[in-house]
Amino acid sequence: MNTLHHPTTFQADGLHQQAPTLDLAALLGEREWQRLSPAIRKRFAAGHADVSYQGSMALQASCMGRLFGLAARLLGSPLASAQTHAVAATVNVYGDGAGGVVWERLLGRQRVRSTKRLGPDGTLEECTAGGLSMQLDVRVEADGALVFQSRRYFLLLAGRRITIPAWLTPGTCRVAHQDMGPGQFRFTMDMNHPLWGHTFHQSGVFHDPQPSHAEQD
């Protein structure tokens, strides 16, 4: 598996600037941030400690989804295209040393790793080792779920962002993080392609290693 590498600085107008630290509270705004449960705010707070979550995932991929998964592997950017109703899963979350946050998902024998970070224009990005990346919108939905949804895909090559046409992507990606009570949350990912429909679905329940007192009350 290739090691994630992200530059520690961006270049704008000929000047080098320190990479900004990812702060979802600032992206959402204080009012929206406070709509999230204390547990979700703790999991996504800027600069939180490294953590590992244990759980189980159900994975589904259509025929076209599996083809996209194979193509993504050629870019060193694997998509979990296995089909299973229950696979042991571990999610490791840690800083990348450059302001971003790495989400490393171990799904059975497959490892899927990406980094959420701020791009040069201050928008949220999620990037993989092979350069396959997404620009993301983030919002809080009525049920309190924290949702990330892809706005566009691009390849990050030699510092350049090359937009990928929608029909060449796995589809619009929607990831939801929903609190389920003391020490538990549900992760759900869906991808819907403009031509091929629903290409990927993943859903699983994970556990906090040490629930906070606020979550236990």
Backbone as CSV, one residue per row, in Angstrom:
resi,resn,N_x,N_y,N_z,CA_x,CA_y,CA_z,C_x,C_y,C_z
1,MET,0.855,-1.196,0.000,0.000,0.000,0.000,0.881,1.233,0.000
2,ASN,0.632,2.169,-0.889,1.414,3.376,-0.933,1.159,4.221,0.306
3,THR,2.173,4.954,0.742,2.039,5.838,1.876,1.445,7.149,1.416
4,LEU,0.472,7.648,2.182,-0.106,8.934,1.842,0.945,10.017,1.922
5,HIS,0.945,10.887,0.958,1.874,12.008,0.979,1.128,13.256,0.571
6,HIS,1.165,14.234,1.443,0.547,15.510,1.127,1.556,16.605,1.401
7,PRO,1.617,17.625,0.561,2.542,18.711,0.814,2.179,19.468,2.073
8,THR,3.164,19.981,2.781,2.919,20.732,4.004,2.637,22.193,3.710
9,THR,2.850,22.620,2.462,2.554,23.998,2.107,1.835,24.048,0.786
10,PHE,1.061,25.097,0.575,0.457,25.394,-0.703,1.170,26.602,-1.284
11,GLN,1.111,26.736,-2.590,1.730,27.882,-3.233,0.650,28.717,-3.899
12,ALA,0.625,29.979,-3.596,-0.362,30.896,-4.174,0.314,32.224,-4.439
13,ASP,0.128,32.747,-5.652,0.722,34.024,-6.038,2.225,34.030,-5.822
14,GLY,2.839,32.852,-6.030,4.281,32.771,-5.933,4.806,32.678,-4.515
15,LEU,3.903,32.648,-3.513,4.335,32.596,-2.122,3.922,31.270,-1.509
16,HIS,4.762,30.734,-0.615,4.430,29.506,0.083,3.646,29.843,1.337
17,GLN,2.557,29.103,1.559,1.729,29.307,2.728,1.621,28.001,3.505
18,GLN,1.583,28.119,4.831,1.443,26.939,5.668,0.078,26.287,5.412
19,ALA,0.055,24.963,5.290,-1.208,24.258,5.060,-2.157,24.516,6.223
20,PRO,-3.421,24.870,5.947,-4.358,25.164,7.035,-4.794,23.887,7.750
21,THR,-5.124,24.025,9.011,-5.607,22.900,9.812,-7.093,22.689,9.552
22,LEU,-7.475,21.439,9.374,-8.882,21.121,9.156,-9.675,21.393,10.431
23,ASP,-10.706,22.212,10.316,-11.562,22.554,11.453,-13.006,22.523,10.955
24,LEU,-13.680,21.388,11.162,-15.054,21.245,10.675,-16.008,22.199,11.378
25,ALA,-15.719,22.521,12.640,-16.581,23.464,13.356,-16.593,24.812,12.645
26,ALA,-15.437,25.238,12.165,-15.358,26.510,11.446,-16.054,26.421,10.093
27,LEU,-15.927,25.271,9.408,-16.585,25.108,8.112,-18.100,25.123,8.251
28,LEU,-18.609,24.471,9.285,-20.058,24.394,9.477,-20.637,25.686,10.042
29,GLY,-19.852,26.372,10.863,-20.369,27.514,11.603,-20.854,27.060,12.974
30,GLU,-20.770,27.953,13.951,-21.067,27.588,15.332,-22.485,27.049,15.508
31,ARG,-23.463,27.658,14.848,-24.849,27.221,15.029,-25.042,25.780,14.558
32,GLU,-24.522,25.452,13.368,-24.661,24.092,12.853,-23.843,23.112,13.676
33,TRP,-22.656,23.501,14.069,-21.791,22.630,14.878,-22.485,22.232,16.177
34,GLN,-23.182,23.164,16.805,-23.845,22.878,18.066,-25.078,22.003,17.893
35,ARG,-25.567,21.855,16.658,-26.677,20.933,16.412,-26.237,19.475,16.501
36,LEU,-24.941,19.226,16.372,-24.422,17.867,16.477,-24.384,17.420,17.934
37,SER,-24.476,16.106,18.141,-24.381,15.592,19.499,-22.969,15.810,20.038
38,PRO,-22.796,15.875,21.373,-21.455,16.012,21.942,-20.497,14.912,21.464
39,ALA,-21.033,13.709,21.265,-20.184,12.599,20.825,-19.626,12.845,19.428
40,ILE,-20.464,13.328,18.499,-19.984,13.600,17.141,-18.999,14.756,17.153
41,ARG,-19.296,15.804,17.933,-18.357,16.925,18.011,-16.995,16.456,18.528
42,LYS,-16.997,15.539,19.482,-15.733,15.025,20.006,-14.979,14.258,18.930
43,ARG,-15.675,13.425,18.146,-15.007,12.611,17.130,-14.420,13.445,16.001
44,PHE,-15.035,14.612,15.723,-14.599,15.419,14.584,-13.957,16.744,14.995
45,ALA,-13.685,16.916,16.277,-13.070,18.158,16.737,-11.668,18.310,16.153
46,ALA,-11.292,19.550,15.862,-9.956,19.824,15.315,-8.892,19.422,16.325
47,GLY,-7.868,18.716,15.828,-6.719,18.389,16.661,-6.965,17.327,17.718
48,HIS,-8.035,16.516,17.553,-8.278,15.488,18.571,-7.217,14.397,18.510
49,ALA,-7.109,13.642,19.591,-6.080,12.598,19.684,-6.352,11.468,18.693
50,ASP,-5.287,10.724,18.332,-5.446,9.546,17.482,-6.392,8.560,18.153
51,VAL,-7.202,7.867,17.332,-8.189,6.961,17.905,-8.473,5.832,16.925
52,SER,-8.864,4.675,17.448,-9.279,3.536,16.633,-10.674,3.113,17.046
53,TYR,-11.533,2.884,16.057,-12.898,2.432,16.292,-13.054,1.018,15.750
54,GLN,-13.716,0.157,16.508,-13.971,-1.218,16.089,-15.450,-1.382,15.762
55,GLY,-15.728,-2.191,14.737,-17.117,-2.422,14.388,-17.257,-3.483,13.326
56,SER,-18.397,-3.471,12.646,-18.708,-4.436,11.591,-19.388,-3.701,10.457
57,MET,-19.046,-4.088,9.213,-19.583,-3.406,8.036,-20.280,-4.386,7.111
58,ALA,-21.319,-3.900,6.449,-21.929,-4.593,5.317,-21.517,-3.850,4.056
59,LEU,-21.043,-4.582,3.037,-20.512,-3.973,1.815,-21.280,-4.485,0.614
60,GLN,-21.708,-3.572,-0.253,-22.383,-3.944,-1.490,-21.832,-3.109,-2.631
61,ALA,-21.706,-3.725,-3.793,-21.263,-3.012,-4.993,-21.962,-3.624,-6.201
62,SER,-22.441,-2.775,-7.097,-23.047,-3.264,-8.326,-21.953,-3.759,-9.272
63,CYS,-22.353,-4.330,-10.387,-21.358,-4.775,-11.380,-20.497,-3.605,-11.846
64,MET,-21.131,-2.463,-12.115,-20.373,-1.291,-12.519,-19.511,-0.775,-11.369
65,GLY,-20.022,-0.891,-10.164,-19.234,-0.487,-9.007,-17.959,-1.280,-8.886
66,ARG,-18.050,-2.592,-9.123,-16.846,-3.427,-9.039,-15.848,-3.056,-10.136
67,LEU,-16.353,-2.683,-11.310,-15.456,-2.231,-12.384,-14.758,-0.929,-11.999
68,PHE,-15.512,-0.002,-11.407,-14.895,1.232,-10.937,-13.867,0.942,-9.842
69,GLY,-14.172,-0.040,-8.992,-13.219,-0.414,-7.951,-11.910,-0.917,-8.519
70,LEU,-11.991,-1.744,-9.580,-10.775,-2.234,-10.237,-9.986,-1.093,-10.875
71,ALA,-10.711,-0.169,-11.529,-10.038,0.968,-12.161,-9.360,1.846,-11.112
72,ALA,-10.007,2.051,-9.961,-9.429,2.885,-8.912,-8.154,2.273,-8.361
73,ARG,-8.083,0.944,-8.331,-6.862,0.299,-7.837,-5.662,0.616,-8.722
74,LEU,-5.902,0.812,-10.016,-4.800,1.163,-10.914,-4.199,2.508,-10.537
75,LEU,-5.001,3.351,-9.863,-4.514,4.645,-9.400,-3.975,4.578,-7.981
76,GLY,-3.889,3.358,-7.442,-3.452,3.231,-6.057,-4.494,3.743,-5.085
77,SER,-5.751,3.804,-5.531,-6.824,4.357,-4.709,-7.952,3.340,-4.596
78,PRO,-7.791,2.326,-3.771,-8.775,1.241,-3.743,-10.121,1.662,-3.180
79,LEU,-11.172,1.156,-3.785,-12.514,1.223,-3.247,-12.881,-0.178,-2.776
80,ALA,-13.533,-0.265,-1.639,-13.904,-1.571,-1.111,-15.072,-2.113,-1.925
81,SER,-14.764,-2.982,-2.900,-15.803,-3.471,-3.804,-16.236,-4.900,-3.480
82,ALA,-15.834,-5.399,-2.306,-16.251,-6.735,-1.902,-17.751,-6.743,-1.596
83,GLN,-18.344,-7.950,-1.624,-19.755,-8.128,-1.304,-19.834,-8.993,-0.051
84,THR,-20.316,-8.421,1.038,-20.438,-9.193,2.263,-21.439,-8.521,3.188
85,HIS,-22.151,-9.348,3.961,-23.149,-8.811,4.879,-22.551,-8.421,6.215
86,ALA,-21.387,-8.961,6.550,-20.765,-8.636,7.832,-19.275,-8.917,7.755
87,VAL,-18.474,-7.873,7.864,-17.028,-8.027,7.887,-16.493,-7.190,9.043
88,ALA,-15.579,-7.781,9.814,-14.968,-7.035,10.908,-14.237,-5.824,10.348
89,ALA,-14.395,-4.692,11.008,-13.828,-3.447,10.492,-13.177,-2.661,11.623
90,THR,-12.066,-2.019,11.285,-11.380,-1.094,12.188,-11.168,0.219,11.450
91,VAL,-11.433,1.318,12.110,-11.181,2.640,11.530,-10.170,3.349,12.415
92,ASN,-9.013,3.663,11.838,-7.974,4.411,12.540,-8.004,5.854,12.060
93,VAL,-8.056,6.788,12.989,-8.124,8.210,12.653,-6.938,8.914,13.305
94,TYR,-6.167,9.631,12.482,-4.982,10.303,13.017,-4.579,11.451,12.099
95,GLY,-3.852,12.406,12.641,-3.402,13.544,11.868,-2.331,13.157,10.873
96,ASP,-2.284,13.882,9.750,-1.278,13.590,8.728,-0.025,14.444,8.880
97,GLY,0.023,15.281,9.920,1.182,16.129,10.141,1.189,17.385,9.299
98,ALA,0.152,17.588,8.496,0.094,18.766,7.621,-1.269,19.439,7.683
99,GLY,-1.961,19.256,8.805,-3.251,19.907,8.982,-4.447,19.058,8.630
100,GLY,-4.238,17.928,7.954,-5.330,17.049,7.559,-5.539,15.907,8.539
101,VAL,-6.587,15.121,8.296,-6.933,13.973,9.142,-7.062,12.742,8.271
102,VAL,-6.293,11.706,8.596,-6.318,10.438,7.869,-7.402,9.542,8.456
103,TRP,-8.220,8.977,7.562,-9.201,7.954,7.935,-8.771,6.669,7.234
104,GLU,-8.275,5.731,8.032,-7.790,4.453,7.508,-8.777,3.361,7.918
105,ARG,-9.409,2.739,6.906,-10.433,1.727,7.166,-9.898,0.351,6.796
106,LEU,-9.866,-0.539,7.769,-9.438,-1.922,7.564,-10.688,-2.782,7.520
107,LEU,-11.028,-3.245,6.319,-12.260,-4.009,6.093,-11.866,-5.421,5.713
108,GLY,-11.857,-6.317,6.707,-11.347,-7.661,6.443,-9.877,-7.570,6.064
109,ARG,-9.539,-8.007,4.842,-8.157,-7.962,4.378,-7.841,-6.720,3.542
110,GLN,-8.827,-5.880,3.349,-8.616,-4.706,2.501,-8.428,-3.454,3.338
111,ARG,-7.504,-2.611,2.898,-7.241,-1.335,3.559,-7.613,-0.207,2.617
112,VAL,-8.439,0.705,3.097,-8.864,1.874,2.329,-8.478,3.101,3.145
113,ARG,-7.684,3.970,2.563,-7.158,5.094,3.333,-7.300,6.386,2.544
114,SER,-7.772,7.415,3.217,-7.918,8.726,2.587,-7.696,9.796,3.642
115,THR,-7.468,11.019,3.169,-7.195,12.139,4.063,-8.153,13.279,3.779
116,LYS,-8.858,13.713,4.812,-9.674,14.924,4.717,-8.797,16.107,5.092
117,ARG,-8.878,17.169,4.293,-8.059,18.346,4.547,-8.681,19.540,3.842
118,LEU,-8.155,20.718,4.119,-8.577,21.920,3.421,-7.705,22.122,2.187
119,GLY,-8.357,22.457,1.064,-7.623,22.784,-0.140,-7.135,24.225,-0.103
120,PRO,-6.388,24.620,-1.117,-5.849,25.980,-1.156,-6.922,27.065,-1.107
121,ASP,-8.136,26.742,-1.586,-9.206,27.742,-1.579,-10.076,27.664,-0.330
122,GLY,-9.683,26.824,0.639,-10.413,26.716,1.891,-11.570,25.751,1.881
123,THR,-11.815,25.060,0.749,-12.884,24.066,0.694,-12.371,22.719,1.188
124,LEU,-13.295,21.860,1.580,-12.951,20.552,2.108,-12.641,19.586,0.972
125,GLU,-11.544,18.849,1.110,-11.142,17.839,0.138,-10.918,16.504,0.847
126,GLU,-11.079,15.420,0.090,-10.683,14.098,0.568,-9.808,13.479,-0.510
127,CYS,-8.584,13.134,-0.149,-7.570,12.716,-1.115,-7.025,11.336,-0.755
128,THR,-6.712,10.546,-1.785,-6.116,9.234,-1.587,-4.673,9.235,-2.080
129,ALA,-3.970,8.148,-1.767,-2.546,8.077,-2.074,-2.264,8.181,-3.561
130,GLY,-3.150,7.631,-4.400,-2.919,7.641,-5.834,-3.332,8.908,-6.536
131,GLY,-3.882,9.869,-5.784,-4.270,11.137,-6.380,-5.754,11.292,-6.637
132,LEU,-6.538,10.194,-6.590,-7.980,10.296,-6.770,-8.581,11.032,-5.574
133,SER,-9.269,12.129,-5.826,-9.701,13.018,-4.754,-11.104,13.542,-5.017
134,MET,-11.725,14.059,-3.951,-13.054,14.652,-4.054,-13.058,16.000,-3.363
135,GLN,-13.783,16.931,-3.928,-14.135,18.155,-3.209,-15.469,17.896,-2.544
136,LEU,-15.589,18.232,-1.266,-16.749,17.847,-0.478,-17.514,19.040,0.057
137,ASP,-18.836,18.865,0.152,-19.681,19.733,0.959,-19.928,19.010,2.281
138,VAL,-20.094,19.756,3.357,-20.399,19.159,4.657,-21.592,19.898,5.241
139,ARG,-22.501,19.137,5.867,-23.707,19.741,6.433,-24.217,18.868,7.580
140,VAL,-25.114,19.439,8.350,-25.816,18.702,9.405,-27.260,18.537,8.952
141,GLU,-27.755,17.298,8.951,-29.124,17.051,8.504,-30.100,17.105,9.679
142,ALA,-31.390,17.053,9.352,-32.432,17.259,10.356,-32.363,16.238,11.488
143,ASP,-31.898,15.018,11.182,-31.822,13.976,12.209,-30.534,14.050,13.022
144,GLY,-29.720,15.077,12.795,-28.485,15.240,13.549,-27.279,14.550,12.953
145,ALA,-27.442,13.935,11.775,-26.318,13.254,11.137,-25.365,14.279,10.519
146,LEU,-24.071,13.997,10.607,-23.057,14.789,9.922,-22.830,14.151,8.563
147,VAL,-23.037,14.921,7.480,-23.026,14.367,6.133,-21.960,15.060,5.285
148,PHE,-21.183,14.229,4.583,-20.223,14.708,3.601,-20.703,14.247,2.229
149,GLN,-20.741,15.148,1.263,-21.191,14.788,-0.084,-20.252,15.381,-1.121
150,SER,-19.875,14.541,-2.086,-18.932,14.988,-3.101,-19.554,16.028,-4.013
151,ARG,-18.789,17.057,-4.313,-19.194,18.087,-5.263,-18.588,17.801,-6.633
152,ARG,-17.346,17.332,-6.641,-16.669,16.949,-7.877,-15.501,16.050,-7.519
153,TYR,-15.045,15.264,-8.503,-13.839,14.450,-8.367,-12.712,15.119,-9.157
154,PHE,-11.491,14.901,-8.690,-10.345,15.387,-9.438,-9.140,14.500,-9.157
155,LEU,-8.166,14.556,-10.046,-6.880,13.908,-9.835,-5.894,14.951,-9.357
156,LEU,-5.185,14.628,-8.294,-4.155,15.512,-7.776,-2.815,14.992,-8.286
157,LEU,-2.262,15.687,-9.268,-1.022,15.272,-9.917,-0.039,16.429,-9.937
158,ALA,1.106,16.212,-9.289,2.166,17.230,-9.262,1.629,18.589,-8.819
159,GLY,0.738,18.569,-7.836,0.182,19.807,-7.314,-0.969,20.382,-8.111
160,ARG,-1.302,19.780,-9.247,-2.403,20.255,-10.081,-3.671,19.454,-9.788
161,ARG,-4.812,20.112,-9.884,-6.102,19.472,-9.682,-6.807,19.368,-11.024
162,ILE,-6.922,18.150,-11.528,-7.497,17.906,-12.845,-8.888,17.308,-12.652
163,THR,-9.932,18.059,-13.025,-11.304,17.609,-12.832,-11.598,16.363,-13.664
164,ILE,-12.287,15.400,-13.049,-12.692,14.169,-13.723,-14.162,14.302,-14.111
165,PRO,-14.539,14.066,-15.371,-15.958,14.126,-15.756,-16.790,13.172,-14.912
166,ALA,-18.011,13.560,-14.624,-18.875,12.780,-13.734,-19.059,11.343,-14.218
167,TRP,-19.151,11.139,-15.541,-19.413,9.785,-16.050,-18.215,8.860,-15.878
168,LEU,-17.021,9.427,-15.598,-15.831,8.601,-15.355,-15.587,8.330,-13.876
169,THR,-16.502,8.744,-13.028,-16.352,8.556,-11.585,-17.293,7.458,-11.087
170,PRO,-17.115,6.995,-9.844,-18.056,6.014,-9.288,-19.430,6.601,-8.992
171,GLY,-19.566,7.919,-9.085,-20.839,8.568,-8.801,-20.726,9.509,-7.614
172,THR,-21.781,10.283,-7.401,-21.808,11.187,-6.251,-21.702,10.371,-4.966
173,CYS,-20.771,10.763,-4.117,-20.521,10.030,-2.870,-21.169,10.773,-1.709
174,ARG,-21.953,10.053,-0.930,-22.586,10.608,0.272,-22.205,9.746,1.468
175,VAL,-21.571,10.357,2.452,-21.167,9.663,3.675,-21.878,10.309,4.847
176,ALA,-22.521,9.492,5.676,-23.238,9.995,6.849,-22.672,9.371,8.116
177,HIS,-22.481,10.198,9.122,-22.029,9.761,10.444,-23.146,10.100,11.420
178,GLN,-23.793,9.057,11.972,-24.970,9.260,12.806,-24.758,8.637,14.176
179,ASP,-24.966,9.441,15.215,-24.803,8.951,16.584,-25.941,7.998,16.927
180,MET,-25.617,6.919,17.655,-26.615,5.910,18.009,-26.743,5.723,19.515
181,GLY,-26.316,6.701,20.288,-26.396,6.548,21.726,-25.034,6.318,22.332
182,PRO,-24.988,5.955,23.617,-23.718,5.884,24.335,-22.659,5.038,23.623
183,GLY,-21.625,5.717,23.136,-20.460,5.020,22.612,-20.619,4.349,21.276
184,GLN,-21.675,4.636,20.512,-21.876,3.978,19.225,-22.255,4.993,18.147
185,PHE,-21.843,4.695,16.914,-22.264,5.505,15.783,-22.380,4.626,14.549
186,ARG,-23.196,5.076,13.604,-23.357,4.375,12.333,-22.683,5.177,11.227
187,PHE,-21.899,4.467,10.421,-21.279,5.025,9.226,-22.011,4.456,8.012
188,THR,-22.418,5.339,7.095,-23.081,4.895,5.875,-22.477,5.626,4.687
189,MET,-22.143,4.877,3.643,-21.639,5.479,2.415,-22.433,4.960,1.227
190,ASP,-22.884,5.875,0.372,-23.571,5.514,-0.859,-22.957,6.288,-2.013
191,MET,-22.842,5.623,-3.169,-22.402,6.277,-4.395,-23.454,6.041,-5.469
192,ASN,-23.865,7.120,-6.125,-24.879,7.034,-7.181,-24.339,7.689,-8.447
193,HIS,-24.293,6.881,-9.527,-23.728,7.332,-10.792,-24.838,7.904,-11.678
194,PRO,-24.572,8.977,-12.447,-25.621,9.566,-13.285,-26.166,8.628,-14.349
195,LEU,-25.376,7.635,-14.769,-25.823,6.676,-15.784,-26.105,5.300,-15.217
196,TRP,-25.282,4.856,-14.276,-25.327,3.459,-13.822,-26.033,3.260,-12.488
197,GLY,-26.552,4.335,-11.929,-27.314,4.191,-10.705,-26.452,3.945,-9.477
198,HIS,-27.020,3.167,-8.542,-26.395,2.936,-7.249,-25.206,1.985,-7.424
199,THR,-23.982,2.482,-7.259,-22.791,1.655,-7.499,-22.199,1.064,-6.222
200,PHE,-22.293,1.791,-5.102,-21.720,1.310,-3.843,-22.661,1.622,-2.685
201,HIS,-22.689,0.700,-1.731,-23.367,0.947,-0.455,-22.553,0.263,0.639
202,GLN,-22.264,1.016,1.684,-21.578,0.475,2.846,-22.261,1.009,4.089
203,SER,-22.426,0.144,5.068,-23.052,0.575,6.314,-22.505,-0.266,7.460
204,GLY,-22.241,0.375,8.580,-21.735,-0.369,9.724,-21.870,0.422,11.008
205,VAL,-21.813,-0.291,12.117,-21.887,0.306,13.447,-20.531,0.158,14.115
206,PHE,-20.062,1.255,14.713,-18.761,1.278,15.372,-18.908,1.748,16.803
207,HIS,-17.869,1.455,17.594,-17.897,1.748,19.025,-16.735,2.660,19.402
208,ASP,-17.027,3.639,20.242,-15.968,4.456,20.802,-15.133,3.610,21.751
209,PRO,-13.808,3.805,21.777,-12.982,3.025,22.705,-13.279,3.344,24.163
210,GLN,-13.559,4.619,24.469,-13.868,5.033,25.835,-14.936,6.117,25.793
211,PRO,-16.205,5.734,25.916,-17.269,6.750,25.889,-17.055,7.816,26.960
212,SER,-17.322,9.058,26.606,-17.168,10.152,27.564,-18.320,10.139,28.565
213,HIS,-18.152,10.890,29.671,-19.217,10.968,30.676,-20.481,11.562,30.082
214,ALA,-20.323,12.513,29.154,-21.493,13.141,28.534,-22.303,12.140,27.727
215,GLU,-21.587,11.180,27.093,-22.288,10.167,26.300,-22.980,9.156,27.185
216,GLN,-22.438,8.916,28.402,-23.003,7.904,29.282,-24.219,8.420,30.025
217,ASP,-24.320,9.747,30.210,-25.432,10.313,30.967,-26.757,10.191,30.216
